[in-house]
Amino acid sequence: MRKPIVQDVYTAIKHMITSQEIAPGGFLVEEKLAEALKVSRTPVRKALQMLSEEGLIDIVPNKYTVARATSQVDLISAFELSEGIDGMIAYLVAERKARGEISERDWQRLTDALDQMEHAYRQEDFQQWVSADAAFHTILNSLCGNPLLLKAHQDNLPRVNEVMWYKVSRHQKQTVSLTIHQELVAAIRDGDCERARTAAHTHRRRIIRFMKENLPQSGDDTTSAPANTQTGKRARIARP
């Protein structure tokens, strides 16, 4: 089998999980995934095995496959890791901005993403907020110039998304979060590396406090997400 097909299927299913299209505890059915992605079951099976090895799903042979729901302790650990990664990304982007290494086009993309977050906040559209926040950080991360940091961030993303789904869909407005993002952009604009890093740290530390106060401590109901059989009918196989 041509390896890129397996990789494409793996990427598509991974996106379904990290974007919460398949929520923690949701079932992944080979036949339905194959139908949605317009491929045979063989690449789907291989992709699911890869995702199992990464710890994103649990496979019970001859029974079922589910997206893994993570314990509170593991989620907090993931956000502590994210605090370090995001802080370094913010520092490097501010440093590159100070050196004139961020193009006007890329800077406009970042500020446009922040504008979208502000619009979603004003509309109280929290699903749009999640999309705008993800777009903002995708652009920000792409400007850091460090591929190893980008990979570390991507590997940690599924755990981060579990919390963001729970937090945004059930809890407070994003007033403080918006203010922190505005401060982060201002610090990068000024080329203030330490101030940018502090803003990124503050953002993640705030969410860690939220988790300790709101997420169940048992791994049985981390996000209280309903089990589902979503298989990504809207998804398409991602191309590199």
Protein Blocks (a to p, Z undefined) as FASTA:
>chain_A
ZZklmmmmmmmmmmmmmnomagghiacdfklmmmmnopafklmmmmmmmmmmnopaccde
hiaccdddddfklmmmmmmmmmmmmmmmmmmmmmmmmnopacfklmmmmmmmmmmmmmmm
mnopaklmmmmmmmmmmmmmmmnopaklmmmmmmmmmmmmmmmmmmmmmmccfklmmmmm
mmmmmmmmnopaklmmmmmmmmmmmmmmmmmmmmcfbfklmnopacdfbehlmbccddZZ
